[in-house]
Amino acid sequence: MRAQQAVAAPGRRPFGRMLASLSVRNYRLYFWGYAVSVAGTWMQSLALAFLVLRLTGSGSDLGLATAARFLPFVVLGPVGGLIADRYDKRRLLYVTQSSSALIAVLFALLTALDVINVGMVIGLSLALGSLTVFDNPARQSLIGELVPREQLANAVTLNSVSVNLARVFGSAAGGALVAAVGLTTCFALNALSFAAVIASLAMMRTSEVDAARRPPRGKGQIREGLRYTRRTPALLLPLLMLTVTGMMAYEFPVTLPLVARGAFHGGAGTYGAMATLMAVGAVVGGLVSASRGNRRAVSLAWAGIGWGLAILAAAVAPNLGWELVALPFVGYAAITFNSLSKTAMQLAADPSMRGRVMALWAMAWGGTTVIGGPLVGWMAQQFGSRWSLVAGGVPTLALGLLMWPSLRRIDTAAASRTAPAPAGPVAEGSPAT
């Protein structure tokens, strides 16, 4: 049934390849619903950053508040993946999305009443992170149930594009709203944005969802997922790269406000412009990545090298003008790296393991902020805001260079497995061909 829904997918034209998975109705609903919600989430992220800076003015406190959002990934991440494998993903998302909306309402009320403090921000961020532990693997692995396997890579990449499109609008709108009417409006609009996801989930046709086989209850299923990932190089190497880059390089909710304020003496408007231009580059990078059919493992190394160089260029930009020139390249490389790693892990994982594998992806990409957020915030406070970018650019560049040989070996092994078997020797006396 689902394969029949994809017949309208465009052919070989580049633009058609970019949008191929949007021909599937259920995925199209998912795409637009989450685009609206993520725009609200970025409004809230910007508002939270400036709320903490308004309350304390401390880069370290901003890092701690950001880390609180991701601490549950470290504690509960594998459990969230197992739950996503075990239960109906759409029902799970109804619960996590509606509960996240309630937390946004609490942020809005506490801010409007002017009774919020850093302790409350950290507590609510912990609650939101606990919900995201279950939301993220369910949301990521649901994509594989909405589209045919041959369109999975395109769907994963377009999902990253939608996140960054939402970041463009969310960051721009959030910066304007903070400057014009204050923080409360950003929290309230984020609460409303969750309605789009809930509506999109309700409108999906259940008959066209190719639900993965759910593993029966049993002992050791979390350890089974860890062992499966450890013994699969096509999963393990991207996961290692994600762990380092997620910890040090992808701390932009911490680094960009600090650089906007410290290096360029700006405020919410400056941060909004920086985040928007980085997201514009990410959208372009995502569309380019979505149009490519060849997905070699070694491409992840090249993406890491390019990303590291782009971050370092942003770190040494002499003024805001040059910073705004560098940031689109940072966004382009970041989404390329992100989509390549996510696609590699989705395609390499067995469908029955996909929730647990994507939980590890979420731990590596977001959970490491528990360490990275406070660390880059501390570095900015001690050595200057630009060093928070240097701390991400150097290891990302080095990792791309170091992992290149191993990733190339994965490509070589994959090519040998798919190569046609050589013809056997010609029997004596048979006619030559």
Secondary structure, DSSP 8 states (H G I E B T S, - for coil): -HHHHTTT---SSHHHHHTGGGGSHHHHHHHHHHHHHHHHHHHHHHHHHHHHHHHT--HHHHHHHHHHHHHHHHHHHHHHHHHHHHS-HHHHHHHHHHHHHHHHHHHHHHHHTT---HHHHHHHHHHHHHHHHHHHHHHHHHHHHHS-GGGHHHHHHHHHHHHHHHHHHHHHHHHHHHHHT-HHHHHHHHHHHHHHHHHHHHHS-GGG----------TTHHHHHHHHHHT-HHHHHHHHHHHHHHHHT--HHHHHHHHHHHTT---HHHHHHHHHHHHHHHHHHHHHHHT-----THHHHHHHHHHHHHHHHHHT-SSHHHHHHHHHHHHHHHHHHHHHHHHHHHHHS-GGGHHHHHHHHHIIIIITHHHHHHHHHHHHHHH-THHHHHHHHHHHHHHHHHHHHHHHHHHHHHHHHHS--------TTS---
